[in-house]
Amino acid sequence: MAQETQEVCTRNKWLNQTRVSPEQRELETASSANKDLSLTATTMFYILLFLTVTSSSLAKLHLMVIRAGEGEKVTIECPNAQKTGHVSWCKVNSRGKCQVIVNTEQDEDRSGRISMRSLNGSVFVTSQLQKNDTGTYWCGKIQTNGILVSDIVMLDVFTADSRILNRTTVKGIMGNATTIHCRYKVQFEVYEKFLCKVVSVNSCSIIATPQHYNSSKLSISGNKFNNFAVTIRHTDEGDVGEYWCGARTPVDFEISQVKTVMFKGTITKPEVPSNKARDIVLNVRRVWGVLRWVLFGVLLLFPLSISCVTTFKRKKTAETLEMGSAVVEGGEEQRR
């Protein structure tokens, strides 16, 4: 009997230890939630810190958009690339990883279609384009823990059916402010908007994003209707040309519109003469080169000629006077 009583007591003690009251369970749940919230807040802090650091570093990068046709051969410069050490060219995939394609040490990729070389202190990438080359590329120096990015290139390879873009003309008055309005589709609402100015046949240098732009020359505005507007102040002849409206993420981008800026009162550059006109100009210059020396000689000889003629006339006059005087004297002698 004593043994049974001891077993019951022991069992009741164990049940009391394992039984959790609703109040205790609530406290434990709240404590766990607080820990999760703490972890979430910490994670968000580091994510925001990472984005801030990344954003500030991107401000120092050189961003370029290249648009060329399939089959074309293009040469892309990485102007900010390190002058020492090996520089690599890599393509960013959908997971944000950058796969190295070629570097200055390797020279060419396996297909021989893409090459990279250093020339006169600059780094150049040459590629025979294919449609699947479209994407975002990084140019930078290889390090032990990754790549130090110096240049970002967004390459758009178009085919015959995708070549035409929406084009509009923006007219203004030189010296005044001119605004370029860019519109985007709804799916690009969360993309970073940008405006670039065409600097060569197929390359466009980014001059403005919502975070980075030359505030002394440009001003930025946007609204909820997917508009992005860039105002150019104190316009001059250098602002004339073609601009591309675009949107980007680290792994994707889109060129939505092409804007051509023109000003009233634009000073037109003189046309380069044709070969025929150039030959005529050169011939005229050659003839004038000969004629001017002839004229110079004539001008030198003219005073001398006048002097000789004057002297000759004086002699003739003197001789005539002497002959007349002799005739007069002879007539007087005959009368005597």
C-alpha positions as CSV (number, residue, x, y, z in Angstrom):
1,M,0.0,0.0,0.0
2,A,2.8,2.4,0.8
3,Q,4.5,1.5,-2.4
4,E,1.3,2.3,-4.5
5,T,1.0,5.6,-2.7
6,Q,4.6,6.5,-3.5
7,E,4.0,5.6,-7.2
8,V,0.9,7.8,-7.4
9,C,2.8,10.7,-5.8
10,T,5.6,10.3,-8.2
11,R,3.2,10.2,-11.2
12,N,1.4,13.3,-10.0
13,K,4.7,15.1,-9.6
14,W,5.8,14.2,-13.1
15,L,2.4,15.3,-14.5
16,N,2.7,18.6,-12.7
17,Q,6.1,19.2,-14.2
18,T,5.1,18.4,-17.7
19,R,1.7,20.2,-17.6
20,V,1.9,23.8,-19.0
21,S,-0.7,26.3,-18.1
22,P,-2.3,28.5,-20.8
23,E,-0.7,31.6,-19.2
24,Q,2.8,29.9,-19.4
25,R,2.1,28.8,-23.0
26,E,1.1,32.4,-24.0
27,L,4.3,33.8,-22.4
28,E,6.4,31.3,-24.3
29,T,4.7,32.1,-27.6
30,A,5.2,35.8,-27.1
31,S,8.8,35.3,-26.2
32,S,9.3,33.2,-29.4
33,A,7.6,35.8,-31.5
34,N,9.8,38.5,-30.0
35,K,12.9,36.5,-30.9
36,D,11.6,36.1,-34.5
37,L,10.8,39.8,-34.8
38,S,14.3,40.6,-33.5
39,L,15.8,38.3,-36.1
40,T,13.6,39.8,-38.8
41,A,14.6,43.4,-37.8
42,T,18.3,42.4,-37.7
43,T,18.0,40.8,-41.2
44,M,16.2,43.9,-42.6
45,F,18.8,46.2,-41.1
46,Y,21.6,44.3,-42.9
47,I,19.6,44.2,-46.1
48,L,19.1,48.0,-46.0
49,L,22.8,48.5,-45.1
50,F,23.8,46.3,-48.1
51,L,21.5,48.3,-50.5
52,T,22.8,51.6,-49.2
53,V,26.4,50.6,-49.7
54,T,25.6,49.1,-53.1
55,S,23.7,52.3,-54.2
56,S,26.6,54.5,-53.1
57,S,29.1,52.3,-55.0
58,L,26.9,52.3,-58.1
59,A,27.1,56.1,-58.2
60,K,30.8,55.7,-59.0
61,L,30.3,53.2,-61.7
62,H,30.2,53.9,-65.4
63,L,26.9,52.8,-66.9
64,M,26.4,52.3,-70.6
65,V,23.7,51.0,-72.9
66,I,24.7,49.3,-76.2
67,R,22.1,48.5,-78.8
68,A,23.2,46.7,-82.0
69,G,21.8,44.2,-84.5
70,E,22.3,40.5,-84.5
71,G,25.4,39.6,-86.5
72,E,27.1,42.9,-86.0
73,K,30.6,43.2,-84.6
74,V,30.9,45.7,-81.7
75,T,33.8,46.9,-79.6
76,I,32.9,48.0,-76.1
77,E,35.3,50.1,-73.9
78,C,35.5,49.7,-70.1
79,P,36.9,53.2,-69.3
80,N,36.9,52.7,-65.5
81,A,38.6,49.3,-65.5
82,Q,41.8,48.9,-63.4
83,K,45.0,49.6,-65.3
84,T,46.8,46.9,-63.4
85,G,46.0,43.3,-62.9
86,H,43.6,41.1,-64.9
87,V,40.3,42.6,-65.9
88,S,37.3,40.3,-66.6
89,W,34.1,40.5,-68.6
90,C,31.1,38.6,-67.1
91,K,27.4,38.3,-67.7
92,V,24.9,38.5,-64.9
93,N,22.4,35.6,-64.7
94,S,18.9,35.6,-63.2
95,R,20.2,34.7,-59.8
96,G,22.4,37.8,-59.7
97,K,25.6,35.8,-60.2
98,C,28.1,37.0,-62.8
99,Q,29.6,34.3,-65.0
100,V,33.1,35.2,-66.4
101,I,33.2,34.9,-70.2
102,V,36.7,36.3,-71.0
103,N,39.5,38.3,-69.3
104,T,42.7,40.1,-70.4
105,E,44.8,37.1,-69.5
106,Q,42.7,34.6,-71.5
107,D,42.1,36.9,-74.4
108,E,39.3,35.0,-76.1
109,D,36.4,32.8,-75.1
110,R,36.1,29.2,-76.2
111,S,34.1,30.0,-79.3
112,G,36.6,32.7,-80.4
113,R,33.6,35.0,-80.8
114,I,34.4,37.3,-77.9
115,S,37.8,38.8,-77.1
116,M,39.3,41.2,-74.5
117,R,42.4,43.2,-74.7
118,S,44.2,46.1,-73.1
119,L,45.3,48.9,-75.5
120,N,46.9,52.3,-74.6
121,G,45.8,52.1,-71.0
122,S,42.1,51.2,-71.8
123,V,40.3,47.8,-71.8
124,F,38.2,46.8,-74.8
125,V,35.8,43.9,-75.4
126,T,35.0,42.9,-79.0
127,S,32.1,40.6,-79.8
128,Q,30.3,39.1,-82.8
129,L,26.8,39.5,-81.6
130,Q,24.1,36.8,-81.2
131,K,20.5,37.3,-80.0
132,N,21.2,35.5,-76.7
133,D,24.0,38.0,-75.9
134,T,21.3,40.4,-74.7
135,G,21.8,41.1,-71.0
136,T,23.7,42.9,-68.3
137,Y,27.5,42.7,-68.1
138,W,30.1,43.7,-65.6
139,C,33.6,44.7,-66.3
140,G,36.1,44.6,-63.4
141,K,39.1,43.3,-61.6
142,I,39.2,39.8,-60.3
143,Q,39.7,39.5,-56.6
144,T,40.0,36.5,-54.3
145,N,36.3,36.9,-53.1
146,G,34.8,38.0,-56.4
147,I,35.0,40.8,-58.9
148,L,35.5,44.5,-58.2
149,V,33.0,46.0,-60.7
150,S,34.1,49.2,-62.5
151,D,31.7,49.3,-65.5
152,I,28.2,48.1,-66.1
153,V,27.0,47.5,-69.7
154,M,23.4,46.8,-70.7
155,L,23.6,45.1,-74.1
156,D,20.5,44.9,-76.3
157,V,20.8,42.7,-79.4
158,F,17.9,43.3,-81.7
159,T,16.7,41.4,-84.8
160,A,15.0,42.7,-87.9
161,D,11.5,42.5,-86.3
162,S,12.5,44.2,-83.0
163,R,14.6,47.0,-84.4
164,I,12.0,49.8,-84.4
165,L,11.4,51.7,-81.2
166,N,8.8,54.3,-80.3
167,R,10.4,57.6,-81.5
168,T,9.3,61.2,-80.7
169,T,10.8,64.6,-81.2
170,V,11.3,67.1,-78.4
171,K,11.5,70.7,-79.5
172,G,12.8,73.6,-77.5
173,I,14.6,76.9,-77.6
174,M,18.3,77.0,-77.1
175,G,19.2,78.6,-73.8
176,N,15.9,77.7,-72.2
177,A,15.0,74.6,-70.1
178,T,13.7,71.6,-72.1
179,T,11.9,68.6,-70.5
180,I,12.1,65.0,-71.8
181,H,9.1,62.9,-70.7
182,C,9.5,59.1,-70.5
183,R,6.6,56.7,-70.1
184,Y,6.8,53.1,-68.9
185,K,4.5,50.1,-68.9
186,V,3.1,48.9,-65.6
187,Q,5.4,45.9,-65.4
188,F,8.4,48.2,-65.1
189,E,7.0,50.2,-62.2
190,V,9.5,48.8,-59.7
191,Y,12.4,49.1,-62.1
192,E,15.0,51.9,-61.7
193,K,14.3,54.5,-64.4
194,F,17.1,56.1,-66.4
195,L,17.8,58.4,-69.3
196,C,20.9,58.1,-71.5
197,K,22.4,60.2,-74.3
198,V,23.6,58.6,-77.5
199,V,27.3,59.2,-77.9
200,S,28.0,57.0,-80.9
201,V,26.1,55.0,-83.5
202,N,25.0,52.2,-81.0
203,S,26.1,53.3,-77.6
204,C,24.3,55.5,-75.0
205,S,25.8,56.9,-71.8
206,I,23.4,57.1,-68.8
207,I,23.1,60.7,-67.6
208,A,20.3,60.5,-65.1
209,T,18.6,58.1,-62.7
210,P,16.3,59.1,-59.8
211,Q,19.2,58.9,-57.4
212,H,22.2,60.1,-59.5
213,Y,22.3,63.0,-61.9
214,N,24.1,66.3,-62.4
215,S,22.0,68.6,-60.3
216,S,23.5,71.8,-61.7
217,K,22.4,70.8,-65.2
218,L,19.4,68.4,-64.7
219,S,16.4,68.1,-62.6
220,I,14.3,64.9,-62.1
221,S,10.6,64.3,-61.5
222,G,8.3,61.3,-61.5
223,N,4.7,60.3,-60.6
224,K,2.6,57.3,-59.9
225,F,1.6,57.0,-63.6
226,N,5.0,55.5,-64.5
227,N,6.3,58.8,-65.8
228,F,9.9,59.8,-65.5
229,A,10.8,63.4,-66.6
230,V,14.3,64.9,-67.0
231,T,14.6,68.7,-67.4
232,I,17.7,70.0,-69.0
233,R,18.5,73.6,-67.9
234,H,20.5,76.2,-69.8
235,T,20.4,74.2,-73.0
236,D,23.2,74.6,-75.5
237,E,24.4,72.9,-78.8
238,G,25.8,70.0,-76.9
239,D,22.3,69.0,-75.7
240,V,21.0,68.4,-79.2
241,G,20.8,64.7,-80.2
242,E,19.2,61.4,-79.4
243,Y,18.2,60.1,-75.9
244,W,16.9,56.7,-74.8
245,C,14.4,56.2,-72.0
246,G,15.0,53.0,-70.1
247,A,14.4,51.0,-66.9
248,R,16.6,48.5,-65.2
249,T,17.2,46.0,-62.4
250,P,20.5,44.4,-61.5
251,V,19.7,41.5,-63.9
252,D,17.2,43.0,-66.5
253,F,16.6,46.2,-68.4
254,E,14.2,47.7,-71.0
255,I,14.6,50.5,-73.6
256,S,11.1,52.0,-73.9
257,Q,11.4,55.1,-76.0
258,V,13.7,57.2,-78.2
259,K,13.6,61.0,-77.9
260,T,15.3,63.3,-80.4
261,V,16.0,66.8,-79.0
262,M,16.0,69.7,-81.4
263,F,16.3,73.5,-80.6
264,K,15.2,76.6,-82.5
265,G,18.3,78.6,-83.3
266,T,20.5,75.6,-83.4
267,I,23.9,76.4,-85.0
268,T,24.3,74.0,-87.9
269,K,27.8,72.7,-88.4
270,P,29.3,73.4,-91.9
271,E,29.0,70.4,-94.3
272,V,32.1,68.6,-95.3
273,P,32.7,69.3,-99.0
274,S,32.6,66.4,-101.4
275,N,35.7,65.0,-103.1
276,K,34.9,66.9,-106.4
277,A,34.4,70.2,-104.6
278,R,37.6,69.6,-102.6
279,D,39.6,69.0,-105.8
280,I,38.2,72.3,-107.3
281,V,39.3,74.2,-104.1
282,L,42.7,72.7,-104.2
283,N,43.2,73.5,-107.9
284,V,42.1,77.1,-107.3
285,R,44.6,77.4,-104.5
286,R,47.4,76.0,-106.7
287,V,46.6,78.5,-109.5
288,W,46.5,81.4,-107.0
289,G,49.8,80.2,-105.6
290,V,51.4,80.8,-109.0
291,L,49.5,84.0,-109.9
292,R,50.4,85.8,-106.7
293,W,54.1,85.5,-107.5
294,V,53.5,86.7,-111.0
295,L,51.6,89.7,-109.7
296,F,54.3,90.3,-107.1
297,G,56.9,90.4,-109.9
298,V,54.7,92.8,-112.0
299,L,54.3,95.1,-109.1
300,L,58.1,95.1,-108.6
301,L,58.8,95.8,-112.3
302,F,56.2,98.4,-112.8
303,P,58.1,101.3,-111.1
304,L,61.2,100.3,-112.9
305,S,59.4,100.3,-116.2
306,I,57.9,103.7,-115.6
307,S,61.4,105.0,-114.7
308,C,62.8,103.6,-118.0
309,V,60.0,105.0,-120.1
310,T,60.3,108.4,-118.5
311,T,64.1,108.5,-119.0
312,F,63.7,107.4,-122.6
313,K,61.1,110.2,-123.3
314,R,63.4,112.7,-121.7
315,K,66.3,111.7,-124.0
316,K,64.1,111.8,-127.0
317,T,62.8,115.3,-126.0
318,A,66.4,116.5,-125.4
319,E,67.5,115.1,-128.8
320,T,64.6,116.8,-130.6
321,L,65.3,120.1,-128.9
322,E,69.0,119.9,-129.9
323,M,68.1,119.1,-133.5
324,G,65.7,122.0,-133.6
325,S,68.3,124.3,-132.2
326,A,70.8,123.2,-134.8
327,V,68.4,123.8,-137.6
328,V,67.6,127.3,-136.4
329,E,71.3,128.2,-136.2
330,G,71.9,126.9,-139.7
331,G,69.1,129.0,-141.1
332,E,70.5,132.1,-139.5
333,E,74.0,131.5,-141.0
334,Q,72.5,131.2,-144.5
335,R,70.8,134.5,-144.1
336,R,74.0,136.2,-143.2
